[in-house]
Amino acid sequence: MNEKLSRPQFNQMDTTEKQTLMESLAARYNMTFLDLHTFDRWGQSSTTGIFEKDGRKFVFVPGDTVTLGWEQFAVGLNQESREELEYLFREWEMERDPEEMIRESMAPVRQAAIGPMLVGRELEEINWEPVKMDDPRLTVHPDWLKEFRDFAWSDSSSLTLHQSARIERTEKGFQICIYNHTDYDALLAMLENRGFSLPTADEWAYLCGGGCRTLFPWGDGLDYSMRLRWFEDMDEDENRPYDMEKPNFFGLSIAYDPYMREVVQADRLTTCGGDGGCNICGGLGPFLGFLPCSPHCKPEVQEDKELNGDYDFYRPIIRVENHD
């Protein structure tokens, strides 16, 4: 790897050097370099470039050799997490060691050499396509249009017709989308066609945890002072983001909602960063609910190739090739 593109060396470069390097990457990959920004979170930090391409924001993430996977607590569960698990074990009348139970969901410990990448900062929807109200694919469904009209007069913020169409209220009016059935191969082909890839499971684990040895990037237990999606009433402040959704130390919004599975590159459809909400739906509480968001959680190989627009999302990346 070009030394400058690996994390230890990259982090030691001064601003001018970084600026020059970022400008050369922008030129090479036909992106607009916006600026350098420092992201500091959970004991890790990086000052890196933010880019724009096709209306998407990307960050440069340097490569590194890291240990991934999990087999034991680095620090130990905090009291609230321990109490939550003990309560569940009592409910289930189970004698379990929390560490042993968590280990069953985690990928094995391994060393991984991760190359440098330009990474989409946000997760993106797969199956939903924005359209205009007069799109013929909508107008052939008068029943959909009637539902949209009823919605327009209601107080609701959005209406979804299952795997068909969706309308959302925005500041500028209404955003309408239709649902396209698609599969894993089609997604990979579409990305490749545009010069993008998906991260592999190991690359994803690095983007999410940065090589942390704790269960989550911030520690071994759940931090209950964080505003957690699905476990907090949003009425007081609708616009305040959930804590896990804010940019991490690489500047990425990643693994913040267990209902959202992030599709990764593999031999068959594989997802990381969520379980489609299975644990939360099963009433297992915040700790086990968010466990699938751990960078070390076993990637989930899905049964078939069909992507589910309600649960499957993707993050485009560009692997930076070595040019000395």
MARTORMAR-56311 format. One line per 3 residues: their letters; for each residue x, y, z of C-alpha. Coordinates in steps of 0.001 Angstrom, whole numbers, plus 500000, padded with zeros to 6 digits. Layout:
<rs>
a	X/Y/Z | ...
</rs>
This chain:
<rs>
mne	500000/500000/500000 | 501208/503515/499235 | 502409/504450/502751
kls	500583/507786/502678 | 497263/506014/502242 | 497646/503872/505378
rpq	496195/505164/508620 | 499349/505524/510781 | 501154/507577/508112
fnq	498071/509415/506908 | 497236/510577/510434 | 500736/512071/510794
mdt	500611/514114/507582 | 500166/517853/507916 | 497168/519685/506502
tek	498909/520901/503342 | 500101/517394/502457 | 496637/515960/503086
qtl	495021/518688/501012 | 497311/517872/498056 | 496671/514142/498397
mes	492887/514667/498563 | 492929/516934/495500 | 494829/514275/493542
laa	492266/511604/494575 | 489405/513903/493538 | 490985/514359/490107
ryn	491693/510641/489721 | 488159/509529/490596 | 486334/512432/488976
mtf	484985/513839/492248 | 484691/517294/493718 | 486922/517778/496783
ldl	484963/519870/499289 | 487254/520254/502308 | 489241/518605/505079
htf	487308/517819/508230 | 488223/516323/511598 | 485948/513577/512893
drw	486530/512683/516535 | 484353/510099/518249 | 484616/507295/520782
gqs	488359/507674/521309 | 489332/507548/517616 | 489762/510450/515236
stt	490758/511315/511690 | 491201/514485/509697 | 490226/513528/506201
gif	488758/514745/502930 | 485063/515121/502143 | 484129/514717/498473
ekd	481044/514917/496317 | 480112/512807/493290 | 476688/512457/491636
grk	475079/514323/494545 | 476553/511940/497149 | 479029/512797/499884
fvf	482104/510579/500308 | 485003/510556/502778 | 488493/509199/502320
vpg	489158/506325/504757 | 492846/505307/504974 | 493757/501619/504973
dtv	495134/499715/507964 | 495869/496245/509289 | 493461/495576/512131
tlg	492090/492831/514341 | 488409/492151/513719 | 485951/489782/515417
weq	485228/489253/519105 | 485611/486531/521706 | 485717/488282/525073
fav	485098/491594/526812 | 487959/494055/526616 | 486560/496098/529501
gln	483427/494263/530645 | 479727/495041/530601 | 478613/498224/532304
qes	476119/497852/535131 | 473009/498784/533116 | 473791/496283/530341
ree	474496/493550/532880 | 471236/494261/534727 | 469274/494244/531451
ley	470684/490824/530455 | 470199/489360/533940 | 466562/490476/533843
lfr	466068/488750/530459 | 467730/485543/531673 | 465383/485495/534668
ewe	462392/486006/532372 | 463551/483130/530172 | 464482/481029/533228
mer	467950/480554/531757 | 471302/480162/533438 | 473598/481873/530958
dpe	476947/483595/530978 | 476364/486854/529037 | 479842/486680/527465
emi	479224/483170/526167 | 475837/484131/524739 | 477227/487229/522989
res	480142/485228/521555 | 477673/483004/519662 | 476587/486024/517572
map	480104/487314/516912 | 482479/486613/514025 | 485788/484893/514938
vrq	488837/487008/515780 | 491046/487570/512729 | 493641/489914/511285
aai	492618/491832/508171 | 494577/494108/505838 | 492120/496785/504709
gpm	492931/498953/501717 | 492193/502693/501440 | 488737/503671/500132
lvg	486458/506537/499283 | 483266/505713/501166 | 479672/506958/500879
rel	478863/508766/504118 | 475184/507757/504219 | 473248/504561/503652
eei	471152/504574/500499 | 467829/502990/499627 | 467869/500237/497042
nwe	464404/499559/495670 | 462701/502966/495837 | 462858/505239/492770
pvk	461762/508903/492960 | 459120/509720/490309 | 456739/512525/489334
mdd	453002/512311/490003 | 452274/511908/486258 | 454586/508895/485866
prl	452632/506302/483815 | 453627/503593/486320 | 451619/505528/488915
tvh	448717/506710/486807 | 447765/503138/485828 | 446857/502635/489516
pdw	443909/504943/490278 | 443601/503268/493711 | 447154/504429/494602
lke	446362/507982/493464 | 443203/508013/495569 | 445242/506941/498626
frd	447771/509698/497854 | 444968/512286/497642 | 443552/511152/500997
faw	447077/511328/502435 | 447553/514896/501140 | 444567/516036/503241
sds	445714/514134/506333 | 448232/515066/509042 | 450539/512132/508277
ssl	454144/512685/507216 | 454354/509651/504928 | 452336/506814/503437
tlh	453788/503546/502136 | 451847/501065/500034 | 453726/497831/500695
qsa	456384/497228/498021 | 454407/499394/495588 | 454626/503139/496116
rie	455349/505744/498761 | 454621/509416/499299 | 456380/511682/501822
rte	455701/515242/502859 | 458751/517487/502410 | 459391/521212/502804
kgf	458990/521574/499030 | 455790/519560/498718 | 455590/515810/498160
qic	458237/513238/497276 | 456793/510212/495484 | 458665/506949/494938
iyn	457773/503665/493309 | 459104/500302/494346 | 461221/498268/491917
htd	461837/494606/492696 | 465542/493946/492334 | 468126/491396/493394
yda	471710/491245/494629 | 473282/490640/491196 | 471407/493587/489694
lla	472597/495869/492514 | 476233/494790/492048 | 475964/495297/488270
mle	474386/498759/488678 | 477176/499840/491069 | 479940/498462/488877
nrg	478437/500262/485904 | 478809/503544/487830 | 482342/502819/489021
fsl	481366/501836/492573 | 481584/498692/494724 | 480160/497529/498037
pta	482470/497009/501030 | 483261/493395/501946 | 482242/492199/505430
dew	485810/492837/506696 | 485925/496320/505161 | 482512/497038/506670
ayl	483688/495906/510128 | 486646/498305/509836 | 484455/501215/508663
cgg	482108/500564/511595 | 484598/499856/514390 | 487954/501156/513159
gcr	489628/498109/514710 | 488131/498625/518189 | 488504/495597/520491
tlf	485376/496405/522507 | 481970/495024/521561 | 480814/498436/520253
pwg	483021/501336/519119 | 482319/503149/522417 | 482766/500201/524794
dgl	481558/496745/525782 | 478115/497724/527052 | 475308/499804/525626
dys	475542/503489/526492 | 472031/504186/527781 | 472604/507939/527834
mrl	472522/507836/524016 | 469289/508553/522195 | 468547/505167/520658
rwf	466195/504699/517716 | 463109/502571/518575 | 463649/503071/522331
edm	463085/506777/522754 | 460049/508941/522435 | 460794/511474/519713
ded	458119/514020/520509 | 460271/516547/522361 | 462713/517224/519557
enr	461886/515716/516185 | 465016/516951/514434 | 467704/515941/516898
pyd	469574/513010/515332 | 469934/509730/517171 | 473408/509501/518697
mek	474530/506428/516780 | 473468/508073/513519 | 475924/510963/513886
pnf	479205/510640/511922 | 481732/508263/513478 | 485539/508746/513617
fgl	485738/508205/509832 | 482825/510578/509148 | 480371/507781/508360
sia	476787/507346/509496 | 476861/503583/510023 | 475232/500779/512076
ydp	472730/502942/513937 | 469433/501178/513285 | 469026/497397/513745
ymr	466142/497408/511237 | 468530/498549/508475 | 470729/495795/507054
evv	473720/496986/505063 | 474378/494870/501974 | 478063/493909/501578
qad	480080/492322/498793 | 480215/488527/499054 | 479571/485373/497027
rlt	475871/485653/497845 | 473556/488219/499415 | 475122/489054/502799
tcg	474268/491850/505223 | 475916/493540/508223 | 474907/496151/510772
gdg	471361/495027/511596 | 469078/492012/511688 | 466015/493613/510110
gcn	464792/494374/513623 | 464270/490706/514607 | 465605/491112/518162
icg	463713/494364/518788 | 460504/492910/517362 | 461024/489890/519611
glg	461004/492242/522621 | 464622/491529/523574 | 465320/495085/524753
pfl	467953/497642/523746 | 471168/495669/524400 | 470292/492584/522334
gfl	468289/494806/519980 | 471427/496750/519064 | 473875/493831/519273
pcs	473600/493245/515472 | 475027/496782/515041 | 478321/495666/516627
phc	481191/495820/514106 | 482067/492259/515171 | 478648/490668/514657
kpe	478595/487701/512253 | 477579/488798/508760 | 474192/487354/507882
vqe	473973/485309/504672 | 470437/485741/503331 | 468288/482902/501962
dke	467731/484268/498468 | 468943/487050/496155 | 465847/489262/496290
lng	466508/492577/498058 | 463936/493937/500492 | 463494/497699/500188
dyd	462206/497948/503752 | 465325/496454/505354 | 468202/496343/502826
fyr	470369/499401/502182 | 473732/499963/500551 | 476806/502184/500808
pii	478816/502840/497633 | 482608/502745/497912 | 485564/503198/495588
rve	488693/501223/496448 | 491698/503480/496017 | 494305/501827/493847
nhd	497972/502283/494602 | 499720/504912/492554 | 502989/505897/494136
</rs>
